[in-house]
Amino acid sequence: MDDIALRAERVSKVFGQSRVLDDVSFELRRGEVLCLAGENGCGKSTLIKILNGVYTPEAGATFSFGNATAVSRITPHDARALGIHVIWQDLALFPHLSVAENIVFDDYVASPFRPLSRRAARSEARGVIERLGVPLDPDARVEDLSIARRQLVAICRVLRAGARIVFMDEPTASLTRNEVQTLLEITRSLSAQGISIVFVSHRLSEVLAVCQRVTVLRNGALVGTYSTEGMTQTRLSQLMTGRELTLTPRQAACAGEPVLELRNLSRTGEFEEVSLTLHRGEILGLTGLLGAGRTELAHVLFGMNRPTGGELLKNGKPLTLRSNRDAIRNGIAYVSEDRLHLGLVQNQSINMNTAVTVLDELEKPRGFLSPRRLRELTAEWIQRLGTKVSDAELAVSSLSGGNQQRIVLAKWLATKPDVLILDCPTVGVDVGAKAGIFEIIRQLADEGMSIILISDEAGEIWMNSDRVVVLKAGRVSRELTPNATTEASLEEIINA
Amino acid sequence: MRRLHLGTEGVLAAIIVALCLILGVTTETFLTTQNLFDLLNNQSVNMIFAVGLVVVLIAGGIDISFAVAASVVQYVVMTLLLDHLGGGNWLLGILLSMAVGSLLGLVNAFLIHRFRIVSIIVTIGTFNLYFGLLMVFTGGVSIYDIPDWLYYSVPLIDLPASRGSATLYLPVAVMVVMSLATGFILTRTGFGRAIYGFGSSPEAARRSGVRVGMIHAFAYGWLGLCAGVAGLMQAHIVQEVVPNALIGQELPILAAVVLGGATLGGGRGSVTGALLGVLLLAVVQNGLNLLGVTPYAFRMIVGFIILAAITCSNLDKLLPRRPISQEARS
C-alpha cells in the first residue's frame, strides 16, 4: 500500500438547510497528483476548506495523516503544522511588494518585530526559486508579472512555508498553453519531491494529463475515485454530471451575406492588418495563444479602443466606432472574458444586471423606468436561456457560474445585436453548463445572429465553429474550416 | 518602464534640485543657507504630519482628522501642563503629546476596525467632532501663556550668514527623528512590510494571518502620535496655541504625500517620498514669494502641479502598449 499523506472519512457539512457535503471520504497518497473534479456547487471548495481548517466539519468525521492518530477536525493551526496549503485562484499575493517579499511574507507575520535584512530575504527567496527551477527575479514587483509568473510566486511561497500537501484551485484558468505545460511540469517535479498535490480544474484534458487519480464529487456526495489510466474526457464528464453529454461537431451552415468586414485593421502594438469577413448566421472561431491579440481585436470591434489603421464595414457600409455605445447602437455586443468583474455587477439584482444595457429602452416612452417591464424582460430572457433562478430580485452573485454566464448573455442579447462577440465564454464554467451555453450559441446562429467565438480551447472551437481564424503575434496566421481538419491538428496549429 | 529606474522619489528629487537651481539663478536669496534653513524650520511641522500620514495611506486608509487632532493635543497638553503639572518640561511635553495624539488616532482605528466603516467617513466624523469639542470647550480662546521651556526657541546649528546668522531649530531635529523612526518601522521590520502587504491586498494579508486590528491601530495611532508631536512643535514655533491654527492643513499635506508616491489605493508610498512631496510644494511656495508672485496664485499653482504629476504618472497606462510584449511569448 502506498504511503498515505491524508485520509479523511465521513466528512459532512451542513449550511443552514442544505447539506453541501454528505459522508465524503478522501484519500491522498504521498507524492501523488490527484484531481478533485465535479461541477460547480458539488462541494469541492467546501471539502478543501474543511481540509485546510477554514470550516469545521459536522461531528463524526475523522482525519488521519500517515501514522499519526486520527482527529475529528483540522484546525487552521493543524493545517499549517501539517504543511497543508491552498493556492486559491486569486493567488492572494501582494502586488506592490517584490517577489522575494511575497515569498517570505509569512515571516513578517510570524515575527513582526524582528529587524529584517533585504539581502537575507532575497537569498532565501532565490533558494526556493532555484529549487523550483523557474525564471523569477526576486526583485521584480509582483504587479509587473504575468499571471503565470505570479502563480509561480504563489507556489514558491507555499514551498517556502514547508508545504507537504498543496491544493491548487483552477490553476490553469488564465494561462496560455505553454504556461500550462510549464505548470504541469512543475507539478510533476513537486510530486517527485514527495509533495502531494490536489488539482482542481475544469479543463479535463489537463486533468487527465497530469493526475494519477481523480476523485469525483457530485451534489455533495462522493461518486468515486478512479485511476486516470484509461479514463476519457467523455467518461469523466459523465461521472461529474451524471448524464450523457452528447455534443456533435457543428454542421457548417451555408454562409449568408457578409455582416461585418475587417479590412487590414490594425492597432499599433496589439494587432496588425487583420482582414476577415463575418457572415450572417455564422459562428467564427477566433483563437490563438493568449496575448496573440484576440481580446484586443474584440475591444476594437466593440468600439472600446480605436484602430490605428484599416477599416471596418458593417453590412457593406463603413463603420466608425467612437465608443462602445456606438457599437451597441450598431448592433454589436461583446461578452467580456472576465465575467465576475467586468460582465456583471455582482451585488446588484439579477433583474438589474439583465436590464442594464437597455435601461434607456425601458424608459421609453414615458421617460421613467417601469419596474413591470423590467421584470418582464428579465423573466423572458431567464426563460429563453433556461437560467435557473429562484428570485430575480436576488443579487446575481447568488447564482452558479453557468447561470451567471447566462445572465451575461441575456444582458447582451437584450440589446438585440446582430453581431455577438463572445470572449472565452466558458472560463470557469463546468462541463454541464458549457454544453448548455454552446447549445444557446448554436441556436442564436441558426436564428441568423453572427457570432465571433474567442477561446483558447481548441476542442470547443473545433466543435462549435463554422470557420476558424488563428491569430499569432497580432496577425492572422491561418484560416480554416473545422470540417477539413481534426481537433488535434487545430491544437497543433494554435501552439505552433 | 521609465519610472522604474528612478522611482517616484528620484523624479521628485530631480525636480526639486532643478527648481532650486533655477531659483538660485533667478533670485539672489533662494540659495542662501539662511533661506534653506528657514525653509526646513518652517516645514518641519508639515513634514512630521506627512510621515505620519504616509503610514495610513500605505495601509490603504485615509485620515483627514489629524490636523484638528493636533490642535486638540495642543490644548489638552497645555491645560494639563499648566494647571496640573506645574509647567512641565520638554520630555513630559513630548510624551504627553504623543500619548494624547495616539489616543485620538486610536479612536479612528477603533471605529474603522470595529464597525467596518470606511476611513474617510470615520475621519470626516472625528474631524468635525474634535474641532467642535475644541471650540465648545475653549470658546475659541487662544492660549498665550505657554511654559517657558516651550516659549524659547532651541537653536541646534548656528552658522554665520550674510545678514546675521542662519539657524536650524529643534523642530527640524524632531522631524528627522520621527522620519527615521517611521522609515525604520516601515522598511526594516516585518510589521512594516505587513502594513505594505495589507495595503496592497487586504484579503491576502488576512489569509496570511496578519492581525488586521493591529495594522489599523498602528497606522492611525502612529499618525496621531506624529500629529501630537507636530502640534507641540507648531505651538513651540508660533509661541501660542490658537484653536484654528491647524485646521485646513490636512488637504495640502495629503496632496504632498500623494505627490510623494502614495496612493489612496494603498500599498505604495515611502517616508522619503512624503518628505520630498512636502519639500517640493514648499520650494515652489518659497520661490514664488521670492519672485514676488502674489500669494493668491500659490494654491492655483499647487493644484496644477498635483494634477500634472498625477497625469504624468498615469500616462503610460493610457498610451497604446509597447509592440507585442515578450512576456506574451515567453
Chai-1 contact restraints between the chains, C-beta under 6 A:
chainA,res_idxA,chainB,res_idxB,connection_type,confidence,min_distance_angstrom,max_distance_angstrom,comment,restraint_id
A,A92,B,A204,contact,1.0,0.0,6.0,A-B,restraint_1
A,A92,B,R207,contact,1.0,0.0,6.0,A-B,restraint_2
A,F94,B,G197,contact,1.0,0.0,6.0,A-B,restraint_3
A,F94,B,S200,contact,1.0,0.0,6.0,A-B,restraint_4
A,F94,B,S201,contact,1.0,0.0,6.0,A-B,restraint_5
A,F94,B,A204,contact,1.0,0.0,6.0,A-B,restraint_6
A,P95,B,S200,contact,1.0,0.0,6.0,A-B,restraint_7
A,H96,B,S200,contact,1.0,0.0,6.0,A-B,restraint_8
A,H96,B,G267,contact,1.0,0.0,6.0,A-B,restraint_9
A,H96,B,R268,contact,1.0,0.0,6.0,A-B,restraint_10
A,L97,B,Y196,contact,1.0,0.0,6.0,A-B,restraint_11
A,F105,B,G197,contact,1.0,0.0,6.0,A-B,restraint_12
A,F105,B,S208,contact,1.0,0.0,6.0,A-B,restraint_13
A,D107,B,G190,contact,1.0,0.0,6.0,A-B,restraint_14
A,Y108,B,G190,contact,1.0,0.0,6.0,A-B,restraint_15
A,Y108,B,R193,contact,1.0,0.0,6.0,A-B,restraint_16
A,Y108,B,A194,contact,1.0,0.0,6.0,A-B,restraint_17
A,V109,B,S208,contact,1.0,0.0,6.0,A-B,restraint_18
A,V109,B,G209,contact,1.0,0.0,6.0,A-B,restraint_19
A,V109,B,V210,contact,1.0,0.0,6.0,A-B,restraint_20
A,S111,B,G190,contact,1.0,0.0,6.0,A-B,restraint_21
A,P112,B,G190,contact,1.0,0.0,6.0,A-B,restraint_22
A,P112,B,F191,contact,1.0,0.0,6.0,A-B,restraint_23
A,F113,B,T189,contact,1.0,0.0,6.0,A-B,restraint_24
A,P115,B,R188,contact,1.0,0.0,6.0,A-B,restraint_25
A,L116,B,G190,contact,1.0,0.0,6.0,A-B,restraint_26
A,S146,B,E327,contact,1.0,0.0,6.0,A-B,restraint_27
A,T268,B,P320,contact,1.0,0.0,6.0,A-B,restraint_28
A,G269,B,P320,contact,1.0,0.0,6.0,A-B,restraint_29
A,G269,B,R321,contact,1.0,0.0,6.0,A-B,restraint_30
A,G269,B,R322,contact,1.0,0.0,6.0,A-B,restraint_31
A,G269,B,P323,contact,1.0,0.0,6.0,A-B,restraint_32
A,G291,B,A328,contact,1.0,0.0,6.0,A-B,restraint_33
A,A473,B,I324,contact,1.0,0.0,6.0,A-B,restraint_34
A,G474,B,I324,contact,1.0,0.0,6.0,A-B,restraint_35
